[in-house]
Amino acid sequence: MKILKGIILVVILSCVITPAAWAKRDVKNAVVKIYTVSNEYNYYEPWQRRGNSGGNGSGCIISGKRILTNAHVVANQTFIQVRRAGEAKKYTAKVEVVAHECDLAILKVNDDSFFSGAKPIDIGSLAEIQDKVAVYGFPEGGDKLSITEGVVSRVEHQKYTHSRAKLLTSQIDAAINPGNSGGPVIKADKLVGVAFQGMSGEDTENIGYMVPTPIVKHFLTDIKDGQYDGIPGLGISWQDMENPHIRRKYHMTAKQTGVLINNIYHDSPAEGVLETEDIILSVDGKTVETDGTIEFRQRERTLFDYLIQNKYINETIEIVVLRKSKLITSNIKLSKPMSHIRLVQYEQYDVAPTYFILGGLVFQPLTVNYLKIWGGEWYDDAAKDLLNYYYHGKPTEDKKEIVILAKVLADDINVGYHDVNDIIISRVNGKRISNMQDLVEAFESNKGKYHIISDELNYRLVLDRQRVNENNKSILQKYGINSDRSRDLEHM
């Protein structure tokens, strides 16, 4: 019995005197609290903003006197201050580079005294499963630095809430709450991730996610020239081939695995190189399994997109496909970012909405920002024909975006159309509309007596062109609108 007690005591003492894997040195001096004042654009009335609101986040000092944080911490910002952990003074900061796609941003502080005594945190390697890590940040519930421990439980592709992009993530069992966002996740003195989102619900507890170091390093390498080019995409959609019948139908051998291409998007890197019904067998020498995964570490798998997303814009990647029973190898130049293939763009930040007003009719492109005017459950509650394009639409040569008549500003010249809203514009004055530039040109080049606007079901709105010209300015004044168009359309 005495021997057993001695063994237990030794184990406990060893746990106490052995430093945690994440705490070989004190990194608190490099952790930063971020205070953001933001002013979102109002997509229901796209000529104005919603008004200022405040928020907090976290970040850390890295090499080059830079602060690394999440893009969503500083999205739509108008003013930023930062304060180091354990200090009282706040310093004004500005966004140097932001990458909403991967939810990362770099802030700069012009006053060098902010960095005095702070040792930058180095970027480590991709964390292993069961690695112990610590999350540093300033979550709600207090104003002082919080440090929580956790274990890495998964490394795989997940959807980033901020951008909707599906990228590599690391899941940890440390809770990530509002205010934690942007804070460093530390192992052995080094940053192994940036805390950025958590999962909540009745059946979940303490599930958090961090942007892992491959994504962080990709971002930091990308911005060395001072701008963010983006994460490349191939520009296809595909389906798995786990069913044995579909593999036999496409004459795959027993040893061949891969995924079936079912769409090649217009103006994508894959267009003209790959074909629908090609079977992707390997990417850069890595075998693609029937579920679309590749082995990126021993006995760890994630989507084959990982290999494409590790590349930089304008780099090439080798794709081997099975096409009509023949093996074809292609080197594809990854010239476009992954967001390029969207017909309806995911949520936009730091960019003013595009709009055009004629005769009180307010036109704008369909975006997630617009869909969100339906509220928190917009993905169910928004107009179904608009949602159909969001979920299933793909760009083509003659449809680069969805242009909608969002609302009508009531006036004598548009009587009868006051309740018309959220219709998809197909033609204006006989010209097919593929984007907002087409719409403006179709109106401004018209010399006829009437403006004729048609939706997809050929419902028509007709306005007298001369009366529109006479009343357009007074309509704008009546509704307190300074310009009939957004700045990006002013050159037209």
C-alpha positions, 0 to 999 in steps of 0.5 A: 500500500505504501508503494502505491502511494509513492507511485501516485505522488511521483506522477502528480509531482511530475505533472506539476513541474513539467511545463505545459506544451503551450507554455514554454515562455510567456507569450501574453505580452504579444496578445492584443485586444482589438476595439472596432467601430464598424458601419455596415452598408444597408443593402435595402437602401444601398445608398446609405449605411446602417450606423456605427456599432462597436465590437471587440476581438483579439489578435497577436503581434507577429514579425514585422510589427504587424498584428494578426487577427480575423477579417470579421473582427475588422469588417466594415470598420471605420475606426480601430484601437488596440491594447496589449494584454496587461496594459491600459493605453489604447493605440489607433490602428489601421487595416493593412491587408484583409482577406475575407475569404480565409478570415484573416487580416493584418493591422498596423500601428504607426506608433512604435512604442506600442511594440516596446518589450513585445516579442513577436509570436512565431508561426508554427506547423500544422497541429497534430491530433491530440496536441494540447494547445492554449487559446489566448484572447479577450472573450466576453465576460471580462476585460482581462486576458483569458487563457483556456486549454484544449486539445486538437480533435480534428483537422479537416475541411469545414465551412468558414462562417464569415466567407462561406468558403470551405477550407482547412480547419483545426477543431479544438475542445476549448470554447471559442466565444465572442471576443476570442476571435482573432486570438492566437492558439499556442503550442510550444511558444508558437502560433498553430492557429487563429481562433475564429469560430465556435459551434453552439447548440443543445448537442454541442459543448466546447467545440471551437475552430481555428484557422490552421497554420497552412492557411495562415502561412499561405495568407502571409506569403500571398501578401508579401507584395502588399496585396491579397490575391486569393486562394485559387479554385479549379472552377468545377463541381463534382460528385463522389463515386462510392457507388460501384455501379457508377464506377463500372458505368465509367469503365474504372478498373478495380484499383482506380478511384476518383470523383466525377466532374459534373460541371465546368464553370464559365471562365474558370481555370478548368474551362477548355481543359477538363470536361464534364464526365471526366473522372479525377484520379489524382491531383499533383500525384496524390490519389483521389479516393471515391469520396473526394479525399486525399491523404495529407498526413499519414492516416489523415484525410481531407478534401482534394481541394486542399492541394489546389488551395495550397497553391498561389494564383497563377501557379499550375497543378497536375490533374490526371483524369479518366476520359472515355477509358483513356488517361489524360494528364493536364497541367492547369494554370490556377488563374482565378480565386475560388470565389470567381465561380459564384453567380450570387456572391457570398457576403461582401465586406468593406465594399459599397453596394452596387445600385442604379436608380431610374424613374424610382426603380432601384436595381442592384445585383443579387448578393448574400448581403441583399438576401440577409435583409430577410433576417436571421433565417434568410436562407429559408425565408427569402424569396424562393426564386432568388434563393434558387439562384443562390443555391444552384445558379452558375455563371455563364457567358450571358449571365455573369450576375443576377440583376434584380429590381429590388424596390420602387420609390413611389412617384407619379411616373411609376404608378402601378408598379409601387408593389413590384419588388425582387424580380429578376431582370432579363431584358431592358429595351430589348437587350439581354442583361448579364450584369449591372453594366449591361443594364445601365448601358441599355437604359442610357443608349436607348433613343426610343419613346419608352423604357421597357423592362422585362423579367424572366417571366416576361412581365413588363414595366414600361416608363416614358423615357422623357418623363423619366429624364425630367423626374429622375432628379426630383425623385432622388431629392424626395428620398434623400439620395445623392446619386442615381448610381453607386461609385463603381458605375459612375464612369458609365 
